[in-house]
Structures are given as C-alpha cells and as structure tokens.
Amino acid sequence: MKVTIDRNECTSCGTCWETCPAFFEENPGDHFSKVVEKFRLNGNIAEGTAPEDLEACVNEAADLCPVSIITVET
C-alpha cells in the first residue's frame, strides 16, 4: 500500500511516529514527519510503501493524524 505525507501541512505533533515508529519518524532537519528510509519510494521522504505487517499501524497513524495529512492508497 502506498503512503504519502503532505509535509507542507505537517504540524510536528508526533502522533504518526509515536503510533507507528516502524514506518514514520521525525525529520531532524525540520521536525516534520517522514517515511523511514527502507520504505521510501525512490528516496522520497514523503512517500513510501508499507509492508503488509505494518498496514494496521500505518492506517491507525493516518486516522489519528489531527491534520489528516497522511494519505493511504491500496
């Protein structure tokens, strides 16, 4: 499943990386969310492919995001 983060609208609340730290993490340069390197699409920190075993926590993180900036496509 493809996951996209709208980093321009991220508020750095930490919900996604606290909910699903295996897939999301804080970018130390700007403190916004990014996809963990091993799951990135073409090296893009805002796009990734979630493996089946992380789909539940990625979906939960997207649902809990207070500004709804995580898009999940199956």
N, C-alpha and C positions, 0 to 999 in steps of 0.2 A: 504494500500500500504506500502511495506517495504522500508525503507530508511537506507542507510549505508553511513557513513562518513569515508573516508580514513584519519584518524587523523595524520598519519605519514607524509602526504603531505600537511596538512593544513598550511596556511600562516598567520593565525590570522587576516585576513583583516576585518572581522566583517560583511561582506556582508550578510551571511545567517541569523545571529541573528538579524540584522537590518531589513532584508526583511521579516522574519517570526519568530518573537520573541516568539510566542506561542509554537513553536516546537524546535527551536535551541537556544542555549545560549553559552556564553563564559565559559570555564572551568577556574575557578580562579587559579588552580594549575599550569597550563601550558599555559593558554591563547588561547588554540585551541578550535574549535567548539565541542559541544556535544549536544546530544538529551536531551530535558527537561525530567526530571525523570519520569513523569507519562506516557510517550510514549515509554520508553525504552523496548527493548526485553531482557528478562532475566537479567535485571540490567546492560546491556552493554551500556556504554555511547556513543558508536559509531554506534549503531543500534536501530531502532525504527519502530513503526507502526504509520503512520499518519492517523488520522481520516478523514472521507470524507470532513468535513468542513474546514480542513487545507490543503487539497491536492493542491489547486491552489497556495497558498503561498509557500508550500514546493517545488513544481515544479519550481516556479519562482526563489526561492533561489538557487536551483540546477542549473538552466540555467544561473544565474548571477554569480555563483562562478567562479572567474578568473582562478582557477587551476583545475576546473572540478573534484572535489574530492567527490561530493555527488552523490550517485547512487540511483535511484528511480526504484523500481520494482513493477509492478501492478499485 
